[in-house]
Amino acid sequence: QVQLVESGGGLVQAGGSLRPSCAATGDTGCISAMAWYRRAPGRERELVAAITNTDSTYYADSVKGRFTISRDTTKHTVFLQMNSLKPDDTAVYYCNALGEHDNNCKYWGQGTQVTVSS
């Protein structure tokens, strides 16, 4: 079992930055990738960024050039550096961890609110 705890969201003006983090604890050995999703009212859940244990990364087109995902393997933590924030980025951001080849290894954090004002 794995527990994921997100922190670092908040309220920021358009053009500002935030850097939420997600710390994984427990039996983390099955995890081979971690990701950030977001969900805004009235919208589908969206994959924002992902990173593997070999540091391959993925970004949604809407955040390319503005967001950077990174990890600290020694502390089992993933970060999402969000720059040039827009009101459309407003959402609850959720951390996800999974084993790419293990259907029983998939975990979600509690979410952290990001609000971008205009």
Secondary structure, 3 states (H helix, E strand, C coil): CEEEEEECCEEEECCCCECCEEEEEECHHHCCEEEEEEECCCCCCEEEEEEECCCCEEECCCCCCCEEEEEECCCCEEEEEECCCCHHHCEEEEEEEEECCEEEEEEECCCEEEEEEC
